[in-house]
């Protein structure tokens, strides 16, 4: 059993090494020549398609996104090496440095604290204030104290009739149940 597993592993290793040898080792070299350019170089004996240049320098621009092909003079499918270069640039971007990021965070915190203090100061005020001025009503007070009720010249109160005390509706308190 363990000999079959060993043979299987050896077969897999041999297959992988043969597959690597059969893959074309011809590749286009990509080097960063400066901060805004890259340099593509064809392998020995190859040149870029439709030109006789062996190297090509590309700027970081969206219009330079393309498939670049290196080929030999007698063109065949096996004599081509291809690379696809995709540029993603941002034309209207602003670079964000550390001081700008810290400034935005601190500004946000200060604004949040100021809004919190404003809301607290408005919410902590008393809801209603008493008016200290004296207002007189246009209506006359209907309930006077008893001393003035007996002396009431305007007739707002009627004196109690002692004879009808037992029959009058409000002369006695009702019994509690």
Secondary structure, DSSP 8 states (H G I E B T S, - for coil): -HHHHHHHHHHHHHHHHHHHHHS-----EEEEEETTEEEEE--TT-EETTS--SEEEEES-GGG-EEEEEE-SS--GGGEEEEEE-----TT-----HHHHHHHHHHHHHHHHHHHHHHHHHHTS-S-----S----SS--S---HHHHHT-SS--S----STTTTTSTTSS-----
